[in-house]
Amino acid sequence: MTKTKTKGNSRRRSGNIGLLIPMYVFTILFVALPILYLFLLSFLQRAQVWGVDFTFTLDNYKRILEPLYLDTFWQSLKLAFTATFFVALIGYPYGYFMARMSAVWKRRMLLLIMIPFWTSALIRLYGWIIVFRSNGVLDKILMGLHLTDQPLKLLYTYPAVVVGMVYSLLPFMILAVYSSAEKLDMSLVEASRDLGASSWTAFWTVSFRLTLPGLLSGVVLSFIPSMGLFFIADILGGNKIVLVGSVIQEQITKGRNQPFAAALSAVLMVLTSVMIRLYRKITGTSQLEGML
Amino acid sequence: MGESILQLQQIRKSFDNTEVLKGIDLEAAQGEFITLLGASGCGKTTTLRIIAGLELPDSGQVILEGRDITDWEPNRRDVNTVFQNYALFPHMNVADNVGYGLKIRKVPKAEIERKVEQALRLVQLEEYGKRMPDQLSGGQKQRIAIARAVINEPKVLLLDEPLGALDLKLRRQMQLELKRLQKQLGITFIYITHDQEEAINMSDRIGVMHEGVLEQLGTPNEVYYQPRTSYVADFVGNANILHKNGETLAIRSENIRMDGESVCTLDAVVVEKSFAGGQLRILFRLADGQLLTASRYGIDNDIQPGETVKIGWDAKDAVKVIDNDKDENQR
């Protein structure tokens, strides 16, 4: 009985390895090779008219050190931090309480998060223009309630970009926190209360501490994309807020300087890798909560 | 028996329109070991959670040292719980787990360290302070959970099937250890189990619960020899429940006689014979169709299935009980 079971298991295991081959091929073809190409490209020169000149240079990286580009990185980081902060502030309670709800309400709350995904992110961002523009929905509501007496002119401002970012990144945070809070054993909270902790102390010493991996993974999952979500800054921030993502896109399309764009991307990638390293060090896990 | 420390008065509780506690009255004395015994779903865990403050009763009072604590938050009660799944904090090492209650109460660090050491010595795990909970065996987790609770010197310690997850050998050993610990500390224990042997081995008094009712509260002797209801007789003593002349009798299998004595007046057909654990068990069918089991040590019994024999019992061994199936009102 036991013997046949083991045999069946080992057969299935060897079958698994066969099934993994397409995944490796896919990863090498579409992830590893493009990244390698990107790094190689970043050490090459831009050709006079079109394409790339195959001569080695470090100029692309030197150029990033120019104040203009350093400032762009700094602005991007600042915006990413700000957006991530608000994403955590809203997303953590949402995800945490969603995990505590009954099965029916869980489904409803999840649906609320999923529905926006049925439409293109671009179209949803144009929706925010209607809200933010002068005499738009927001202004009308605020003026109707006599909270303000003139249009706020929020469109093409920094806050508008932050709102757009937070809006786009919130689902990642919520799902990350949710998957972590879902696993939280409530008897631990009860034990903490039983041992003399107020509900607030029990939350900080037990619940929060045990859902921290979810929060941190949500932070990573929001922070990394927010460095590259240039179209949000473009649509809601006009040309006033320039992010690394926008510069990269501009260098490829308008500047036709692929090597420089590659160098910028490489730096961005290294920065985000450092973030993930940090996350692993703090939480001691290698997996991001909420990612399947 | 010492003075009364904990009282439950007419505790009632319903979940989703199902009444799980139907008016529980219980009084525990200082230093007493009380076991709530019952099958799963009988309401024993809910009773414990109400004492701990993790659940609020719909009506009734919980009184600790003369004060009504029915509505008190769990953290304000001088009561600690050992949870069924231990509920050790996975992100803290053993010492931090054990010292948690003291740290919450802002006890000075040096004193916490001293007391943690003392508590770990009490459960014989002095060397384990730096370990994480997932590096402990089931029995060790159990002891840490106990150390974490008793370090706070509660007036009453609540234990929710603390030995349920352990294997039989370890369970026997822990039963003795727990009993020793309870004597040593002098704390009142309210202990929950569904294992009647465990209850009889450890308790000063046993409360047998059934469908939200405390059927009987008494010493192990009382519960075993003088069951009040047919349920108690069956659950604690595995007794035969017999209906005769409008009365319900509980007769334990070892007291059924078939040795030709004058009390053996009933005709009984042997239905089945089985031998297990050094005991021969014989299932009889009486003339009126009722079944009953007799047990004997050894196998020296030559009666065979299908035979009819005379059986009976001494009048002192037949205990008149209230029939749970028939008479709900008499209880």
Boltz contact constraints between the chains, C-beta under 6 A:
constraints:
  - contact:
      token1: [A, 187]
      token2: [B, 83]
      max_distance: 6.0
  - contact:
      token1: [A, 187]
      token2: [B, 87]
      max_distance: 6.0
  - contact:
      token1: [A, 188]
      token2: [B, 87]
      max_distance: 6.0
  - contact:
      token1: [A, 190]
      token2: [B, 54]
      max_distance: 6.0
  - contact:
      token1: [A, 191]
      token2: [B, 83]
      max_distance: 6.0
  - contact:
      token1: [A, 191]
      token2: [B, 87]
      max_distance: 6.0
  - contact:
      token1: [A, 193]
      token2: [B, 74]
      max_distance: 6.0
  - contact:
      token1: [A, 193]
      token2: [B, 75]
      max_distance: 6.0
  - contact:
      token1: [A, 194]
      token2: [B, 52]
      max_distance: 6.0
  - contact:
      token1: [A, 194]
      token2: [B, 74]
      max_distance: 6.0
  - contact:
      token1: [A, 194]
      token2: [B, 80]
      max_distance: 6.0
  - contact:
      token1: [A, 194]
      token2: [B, 81]
      max_distance: 6.0
  - contact:
      token1: [A, 195]
      token2: [B, 100]
      max_distance: 6.0
  - contact:
      token1: [A, 195]
      token2: [B, 101]
      max_distance: 6.0
  - contact:
      token1: [A, 196]
      token2: [B, 75]
      max_distance: 6.0
  - contact:
      token1: [A, 196]
      token2: [B, 101]
      max_distance: 6.0
  - contact:
      token1: [A, 196]
      token2: [B, 104]
      max_distance: 6.0
  - contact:
      token1: [A, 196]
      token2: [B, 105]
      max_distance: 6.0
  - contact:
      token1: [A, 197]
      token2: [B, 75]
      max_distance: 6.0
  - contact:
      token1: [A, 197]
      token2: [B, 104]
      max_distance: 6.0
  - contact:
      token1: [A, 198]
      token2: [B, 75]
      max_distance: 6.0
  - contact:
      token1: [A, 209]
      token2: [B, 91]
      max_distance: 6.0
